[in-house]
Amino acid sequence: MKLVKSRIGVVGALTLLVSAGYMVLNAQTAPSVKRTVLLKQDMTIPGREAVMAHVELPPGAAEGRHTHPAEVFVFVEEGTISQYIEGKPTATLKAGDFFYVAPGQVHEATNSGSGTAKLSAVFVAEKGKPLTTQVQ
Protein backbone atom coordinates (compact mmCIF):
# COMPACT_ATOMS: atom_id res chain seq x y z
CA MET A 1 0.00 0.00 0.00
CA LYS A 2 2.83 2.38 0.90
CA LEU A 3 4.57 1.55 -2.41
CA VAL A 4 1.42 2.41 -4.39
CA LYS A 5 1.03 5.75 -2.58
CA SER A 6 4.72 6.54 -3.16
CA ARG A 7 4.43 5.81 -6.89
CA ILE A 8 1.27 7.91 -7.15
CA GLY A 9 3.11 10.77 -5.39
CA VAL A 10 6.09 10.49 -7.73
CA VAL A 11 3.87 10.37 -10.83
CA GLY A 12 1.91 13.39 -9.55
CA ALA A 13 5.11 15.36 -8.89
CA LEU A 14 6.51 14.50 -12.31
CA THR A 15 3.25 15.54 -13.97
CA LEU A 16 3.41 18.92 -12.20
CA LEU A 17 7.05 19.45 -13.24
CA VAL A 18 6.34 18.57 -16.87
CA SER A 19 3.27 20.85 -16.91
CA ALA A 20 5.20 23.73 -15.37
CA GLY A 21 8.05 23.25 -17.86
CA TYR A 22 5.60 23.23 -20.76
CA MET A 23 4.00 26.46 -19.56
CA VAL A 24 7.40 28.16 -19.20
CA LEU A 25 8.50 27.08 -22.68
CA ASN A 26 5.25 28.26 -24.23
CA ALA A 27 5.03 31.54 -22.31
CA GLN A 28 5.17 34.59 -24.54
CA THR A 29 8.46 36.41 -24.41
CA ALA A 30 8.50 40.16 -24.01
CA PRO A 31 8.57 41.97 -27.35
CA SER A 32 12.10 42.98 -28.28
CA VAL A 33 13.45 46.24 -29.64
CA LYS A 34 15.06 46.10 -33.08
CA ARG A 35 17.98 48.47 -33.75
CA THR A 36 19.54 48.80 -37.18
CA VAL A 37 22.65 50.91 -37.77
CA LEU A 38 22.24 52.55 -41.18
CA LEU A 39 25.45 54.60 -41.27
CA LYS A 40 28.63 54.84 -39.21
CA GLN A 41 31.05 57.52 -40.38
CA ASP A 42 34.11 59.28 -38.96
CA MET A 43 33.46 62.99 -38.54
CA THR A 44 35.68 65.98 -39.19
CA ILE A 45 35.38 66.68 -35.45
CA PRO A 46 38.42 64.93 -33.91
CA GLY A 47 37.56 61.81 -31.88
CA ARG A 48 33.90 61.75 -33.01
CA GLU A 49 31.85 59.57 -35.32
CA ALA A 50 28.33 59.94 -36.66
CA VAL A 51 25.94 57.02 -36.34
CA MET A 52 22.49 56.93 -37.93
CA ALA A 53 20.12 54.23 -36.69
CA HIS A 54 16.56 53.03 -37.15
CA VAL A 55 14.74 51.70 -34.07
CA GLU A 56 11.52 49.67 -33.97
CA LEU A 57 9.62 49.05 -30.73
CA PRO A 58 6.70 46.59 -30.94
CA PRO A 59 3.68 47.32 -28.72
CA GLY A 60 4.66 47.00 -25.06
CA ALA A 61 8.41 46.91 -25.77
CA ALA A 62 10.85 48.94 -23.68
CA GLU A 63 14.50 49.67 -24.40
CA GLY A 64 15.63 49.43 -20.78
CA ARG A 65 17.32 52.39 -19.14
CA HIS A 66 20.60 53.19 -20.83
CA THR A 67 23.14 55.88 -21.75
CA HIS A 68 25.23 56.82 -24.78
CA PRO A 69 28.67 58.48 -25.05
CA ALA A 70 27.00 60.73 -27.60
CA GLU A 71 24.62 63.56 -28.27
CA VAL A 72 21.49 61.89 -29.64
CA PHE A 73 18.84 63.46 -31.88
CA VAL A 74 15.71 61.34 -32.35
CA PHE A 75 12.68 61.70 -34.63
CA VAL A 76 9.51 59.65 -34.06
CA GLU A 77 8.49 58.35 -37.50
CA GLU A 78 5.47 56.23 -36.49
CA GLY A 79 3.57 55.22 -33.37
CA THR A 80 3.52 56.54 -29.82
CA ILE A 81 6.20 56.22 -27.13
CA SER A 82 6.62 57.17 -23.50
CA GLN A 83 10.05 58.78 -23.24
CA TYR A 84 11.85 58.91 -19.91
CA ILE A 85 14.86 61.22 -19.81
CA GLU A 86 16.71 61.70 -16.53
CA GLY A 87 15.87 65.04 -14.95
CA LYS A 88 12.72 65.59 -17.02
CA PRO A 89 9.10 64.45 -16.67
CA THR A 90 8.23 61.39 -18.78
CA ALA A 91 6.74 62.59 -22.06
CA THR A 92 4.33 60.94 -24.49
CA LEU A 93 5.59 61.43 -28.04
CA LYS A 94 3.89 60.60 -31.33
CA ALA A 95 4.77 60.58 -35.02
CA GLY A 96 6.32 63.91 -35.99
CA ASP A 97 7.77 64.62 -32.52
CA PHE A 98 11.48 64.70 -31.75
CA PHE A 99 13.78 64.78 -28.72
CA TYR A 100 17.40 65.23 -27.66
CA VAL A 101 19.45 63.19 -25.19
CA ALA A 102 22.71 64.56 -23.76
CA PRO A 103 25.83 62.37 -23.43
CA GLY A 104 25.64 60.09 -20.37
CA GLN A 105 21.99 60.99 -19.67
CA VAL A 106 19.90 57.99 -18.57
CA HIS A 107 16.83 57.50 -20.76
CA GLU A 108 14.35 54.87 -21.99
CA ALA A 109 11.65 54.70 -24.65
CA THR A 110 8.62 52.46 -24.13
CA ASN A 111 6.01 51.77 -26.79
CA SER A 112 2.78 52.94 -25.20
CA GLY A 113 0.70 52.55 -28.36
CA SER A 114 -1.00 49.69 -30.16
CA GLY A 115 1.23 49.62 -33.25
CA THR A 116 4.98 49.37 -33.80
CA ALA A 117 6.79 52.61 -32.97
CA LYS A 118 9.54 53.59 -35.42
CA LEU A 119 12.31 56.05 -34.60
CA SER A 120 15.24 57.55 -36.50
CA ALA A 121 18.26 58.48 -34.40
CA VAL A 122 21.48 60.33 -35.15
CA PHE A 123 24.38 60.03 -32.69
CA VAL A 124 27.41 62.31 -32.51
CA ALA A 125 29.46 59.79 -30.57
CA GLU A 126 32.85 59.43 -28.99
CA LYS A 127 34.79 57.23 -31.36
CA GLY A 128 35.87 53.81 -30.06
CA LYS A 129 33.38 53.59 -27.17
CA PRO A 130 30.39 51.24 -27.00
CA LEU A 131 27.39 53.13 -28.37
CA THR A 132 24.97 51.95 -25.65
CA THR A 133 25.45 51.06 -21.98
CA GLN A 134 22.52 49.58 -20.02
CA VAL A 135 21.98 50.88 -16.47
CA GLN A 136 19.91 49.67 -13.50
N, C-alpha and C positions, 0 to 999 in steps of 0.2 A: 504494500500500500504506500509506504514511504517512497519507494522507487518510482511509482507512478506519479505521485505528487511532485517529486523532484523533476521528472522529465517534463511534466506539464509546465512547471515553473520555468525551466530552461527554454522550452519551445516558446512560451509566452514572451520571455525576455528577448529572445532572438527575433521574434516577430516585431516587437517594438523597435528594436535597433534597426532592422531592415526598413521599417516604415519611416522612421526618423531620417535615415540616410537618404531614402528616396525623396522625401519632402525637401531636404536640404539641396540635393542635386537638381531638383526641378524648380526650386525657388527662383523667382525672377531676380536677375542682377540689376543693380542700379544702372540707369542709363549713363553712358560714358561720353565725355567731351572729346570731340575730334579736332585736332589742331594740325593745320597743314602750312608749312613754311613755303611761301611762294617765291621769295627773293631773299638772298643774303648777300650783302655787298659791302666791301670796305668803303669807308667814307673819306672825304678829304680832310675831315676833322681827325687829327692824330689820336690813335687809340680807340676809335669808334667804328662801329659797323651798323648799317641799316638792315633791319629785318622786317619783311612784310609777311603777315600771316593771315590765314582765314580760319575762323573758329566756328564750330557748330555745336550747339548745346541742345540735345533732345529735351522734350518736356520733362521737368523734374530734375534735370542734371545740374550739378554744381561743380565748379572748378576746384574747390578747396582753396583755403586761404593761402596766398603765395605772394612773392615779391619778384621784382626784376631789377637787374643792374642797368636799368634803361629808363629813359623817358618814353612813355607809351601813349599813343594817340589812337583812340578806338572809335569806330563808326558802327552803329547798329544797322545792319542791312535789312533784316527781317526779324519778326517776333518781338517778344517782350522779356526783359531781364530785370532782376533785382540786383543792383550793383552796390556792394559794400566797398567803401574806400575808407581806410583808417583816418579818423579825425573828422569825418563827414557823416551826415545822416544817410542811411541806406536810401537809394533812389530807385524808382521804377522808370526804366527807359524802354522806348519802343523804336520801331523802324524810323530812321531819320535823325535820331538823337546821337550824340557823341559825348565822349568823356576823356579826361586826361588822368594819368597815374604817374606820380613822381618816382624817381629811382628809390628803391628800398621801401616804398609804401605798401603796406599789407592791403590786399584787396581780394574780392571774390565776386564772380558773376554767377547767378543762379537763374535758370530758366523758370520764370513764374507764369509763363503762358501755356497755351494748349498745343502750339506748333513748335517746330524746331527754330531756335533763335540762331541767326547767322551774324557774325561780327567780322569786320576787317580791322586789323591792328597793324600799326607801324611802330617799330621800336628803334630808338637811337641808343644803341647798347654799347657797353664797355666790351671791347673786343677780347676774346679769349676766356670770358666767364660764362658759366651756364646761364642760359636765358631765363630760366624759371627755377625758383627755390620754394618748395612747399614749407609752410609754417604751421604751428599748432594753434 
